[in-house]
Amino acid sequence: MILSSKKQASYILALIFLGLIWCYQKLISPYLAPRCRFLPTCSSYAKEALETHGLVKGMQLALQRVCRCHPWGGSGFDPVPKKEELD
């Protein structure tokens, strides 16, 4: 499979962000008190958003979610929207 250079760069960046999320979940998060007000957690949400929607839309969704994760931002079940819901 041959990807255009733009798609290839986007794919590589998405893999890098997924790696950073993995490192956070495995190496840092276990030593912190639970803070996320949502299910799935913000890091799991970001991982799923990147895998489902790609780099640009996935990062946008993840950043919006992190910005909502504060005492006045609500809580509860907040799944990643399906691709069809955003089209």
One Martini backbone bead per residue (centre of mass of N, CA, C, O) as a GRO file, in nm:
protein
   87
    1MET     BB    1   0.094   0.038   0.025
    2ILE     BB    2   0.049   0.368  -0.095
    3LEU     BB    3   0.128   0.677   0.040
    4SER     BB    4   0.109   0.978   0.081
    5SER     BB    5   0.304   1.203   0.236
    6LYS     BB    6   0.075   1.324   0.408
    7LYS     BB    7  -0.045   1.055   0.514
    8GLN     BB    8   0.218   0.946   0.629
    9ALA     BB    9   0.268   1.170   0.835
   10SER     BB   10  -0.001   1.136   0.986
   11TYR     BB   11   0.046   0.843   1.068
   12ILE     BB   12   0.307   0.887   1.228
   13LEU     BB   13   0.192   1.092   1.431
   14ALA     BB   14  -0.026   0.906   1.543
   15LEU     BB   15   0.174   0.695   1.652
   16ILE     BB   16   0.315   0.885   1.847
   17PHE     BB   17   0.066   0.958   2.018
   18LEU     BB   18   0.000   0.666   2.095
   19GLY     BB   19   0.268   0.623   2.244
   20LEU     BB   20   0.228   0.846   2.455
   21ILE     BB   21  -0.028   0.729   2.575
   22TRP     BB   22   0.090   0.462   2.661
   23CYS     BB   23   0.302   0.577   2.852
   24TYR     BB   24   0.105   0.716   3.039
   25GLN     BB   25  -0.069   0.463   3.116
   26LYS     BB   26   0.189   0.279   3.218
   27LEU     BB   27   0.397   0.505   3.373
   28ILE     BB   28   0.202   0.734   3.517
   29SER     BB   29  -0.101   0.681   3.600
   30PRO     BB   30  -0.055   0.464   3.835
   31TYR     BB   31   0.071   0.720   4.025
   32LEU     BB   32  -0.208   0.848   4.011
   33ALA     BB   33  -0.480   0.990   4.082
   34PRO     BB   34  -0.791   0.985   4.009
   35ARG     BB   35  -0.942   1.245   3.773
   36CYS     BB   36  -1.139   1.155   3.582
   37ARG     BB   37  -1.491   1.228   3.498
   38PHE     BB   38  -1.480   1.005   3.277
   39LEU     BB   39  -1.623   0.770   3.040
   40PRO     BB   40  -1.373   0.733   2.932
   41THR     BB   41  -1.086   0.821   2.968
   42CYS     BB   42  -0.898   1.060   2.824
   43SER     BB   43  -0.680   0.867   2.710
   44SER     BB   44  -0.877   0.662   2.583
   45TYR     BB   45  -1.022   0.864   2.408
   46ALA     BB   46  -0.778   0.957   2.242
   47LYS     BB   47  -0.709   0.683   2.124
   48GLU     BB   48  -0.983   0.630   1.984
   49ALA     BB   49  -0.993   0.890   1.815
   50LEU     BB   50  -0.736   0.832   1.649
   51GLU     BB   51  -0.827   0.550   1.537
   52THR     BB   52  -1.104   0.656   1.408
   53HIS     BB   53  -1.022   0.977   1.288
   54GLY     BB   54  -0.743   1.052   1.321
   55LEU     BB   55  -0.540   1.310   1.373
   56VAL     BB   56  -0.708   1.574   1.353
   57LYS     BB   57  -0.986   1.487   1.472
   58GLY     BB   58  -0.876   1.335   1.718
   59MET     BB   59  -0.737   1.582   1.850
   60GLN     BB   60  -0.983   1.759   1.871
   61LEU     BB   61  -1.149   1.572   2.052
   62ALA     BB   62  -0.940   1.544   2.281
   63LEU     BB   63  -0.919   1.847   2.355
   64GLN     BB   64  -1.216   1.890   2.420
   65ARG     BB   65  -1.224   1.685   2.649
   66VAL     BB   66  -1.004   1.803   2.834
   67CYS     BB   67  -1.157   2.081   2.864
   68ARG     BB   68  -1.408   1.930   3.019
   69CYS     BB   69  -1.203   1.826   3.254
   70HIS     BB   70  -1.378   1.958   3.514
   71PRO     BB   71  -1.575   2.047   3.778
   72TRP     BB   72  -1.773   2.218   3.550
   73GLY     BB   73  -1.784   1.988   3.290
   74GLY     BB   74  -1.873   1.731   3.396
   75SER     BB   75  -1.994   1.381   3.364
   76GLY     BB   76  -1.940   1.052   3.258
   77PHE     BB   77  -2.058   0.922   2.977
   78ASP     BB   78  -1.813   0.971   2.686
   79PRO     BB   79  -1.803   0.891   2.383
   80VAL     BB   80  -1.686   0.836   2.087
   81PRO     BB   81  -1.769   0.932   1.797
   82LYS     BB   82  -1.882   0.832   1.521
   83LYS     BB   83  -1.820   0.886   1.199
   84GLU     BB   84  -2.121   0.924   1.110
   85GLU     BB   85  -2.188   1.157   1.321
   86LEU     BB   86  -1.974   1.372   1.173
   87ASP     BB   87  -2.078   1.375   0.858
   0.00000   0.00000   0.00000
